[in-house]
């Protein structure tokens, strides 16, 4: 799903795209389960392009504790700045405290949020995928009190109970335990 920027001389183009879940490339971390809605505006001023709007969808991912799939509604406000790849001087700028521009000065915070486009084209599919990754929690949970899997038998503790006793004994301390039991 490409957006041709060469048609946008200087001005604003309104975006109102609706994508079916199978239109996006599959990724390992989540699955898109509802239509994706991207609404907003693309503004072009010289070579600078700004995409503002809203992205909504429902994703399915696995719980970090019990591994069961569950749905996560996603609603992201977008405000993205793009410059041509030639503005990067053939290199991808670094981010973080060691990021320097060509004059040896540290990049400003505004410079860290810049992405680059190539050949007068924005790949909206890649932008959507990136925003989904950013919107998902680092450790997604199906519910706040998820009990996860039993480390011994692997049963899902949310659905079943088990009599396993999960006890780990540090082998380095085993001689001390034996000494204690002897006395």
Secondary structure as the mmCIF struct_conf table of DSSP 4:
data_model
#
loop_
_struct_conf.conf_type_id
_struct_conf.id
_struct_conf.beg_label_comp_id
_struct_conf.beg_label_asym_id
_struct_conf.beg_label_seq_id
_struct_conf.end_label_comp_id
_struct_conf.end_label_asym_id
_struct_conf.end_label_seq_id
STRN STRN1 UNK A 2 UNK A 4
HELX_RH_3T_P HELX_RH_3T_P1 UNK A 5 UNK A 7
BEND BEND1 UNK A 9 UNK A 10
STRN STRN2 UNK A 11 UNK A 19
HELX_RH_3T_P HELX_RH_3T_P2 UNK A 21 UNK A 23
BEND BEND2 UNK A 24 UNK A 24
HELX_LH_PP_P HELX_LH_PP_P1 UNK A 25 UNK A 26
BEND BEND3 UNK A 28 UNK A 29
STRN STRN3 UNK A 31 UNK A 32
BEND BEND4 UNK A 34 UNK A 34
STRN STRN4 UNK A 36 UNK A 45
TURN_TY1_P TURN_TY1_P1 UNK A 46 UNK A 47
STRN STRN5 UNK A 48 UNK A 62
TURN_TY1_P TURN_TY1_P2 UNK A 64 UNK A 66
STRN STRN6 UNK A 69 UNK A 84
HELX_RH_3T_P HELX_RH_3T_P3 UNK A 85 UNK A 88
TURN_TY1_P TURN_TY1_P3 UNK A 89 UNK A 90
BEND BEND5 UNK A 91 UNK A 91
HELX_LH_PP_P HELX_LH_PP_P2 UNK A 92 UNK A 94
BEND BEND6 UNK A 96 UNK A 96
TURN_TY1_P TURN_TY1_P4 UNK A 97 UNK A 98
STRN STRN7 UNK A 100 UNK A 100
TURN_TY1_P TURN_TY1_P5 UNK A 102 UNK A 103
BEND BEND7 UNK A 104 UNK A 104
HELX_LH_PP_P HELX_LH_PP_P3 UNK A 105 UNK A 105
STRN STRN8 UNK A 106 UNK A 106
HELX_LH_PP_P HELX_LH_PP_P4 UNK A 107 UNK A 108
HELX_RH_AL_P HELX_RH_AL_P1 UNK A 109 UNK A 112
TURN_TY1_P TURN_TY1_P6 UNK A 113 UNK A 113
STRN STRN9 UNK A 114 UNK A 117
STRN STRN10 UNK A 118 UNK A 118
TURN_TY1_P TURN_TY1_P7 UNK A 119 UNK A 120
STRN STRN11 UNK A 121 UNK A 123
HELX_RH_AL_P HELX_RH_AL_P2 UNK A 124 UNK A 135
BEND BEND8 UNK A 136 UNK A 136
TURN_TY1_P TURN_TY1_P8 UNK A 138 UNK A 139
BEND BEND9 UNK A 142 UNK A 143
TURN_TY1_P TURN_TY1_P9 UNK A 144 UNK A 145
STRN STRN12 UNK A 149 UNK A 149
TURN_TY1_P TURN_TY1_P10 UNK A 151 UNK A 153
STRN STRN13 UNK A 156 UNK A 156
TURN_TY1_P TURN_TY1_P11 UNK A 157 UNK A 159
HELX_RH_3T_P HELX_RH_3T_P4 UNK A 171 UNK A 173
HELX_RH_AL_P HELX_RH_AL_P3 UNK A 174 UNK A 182
#
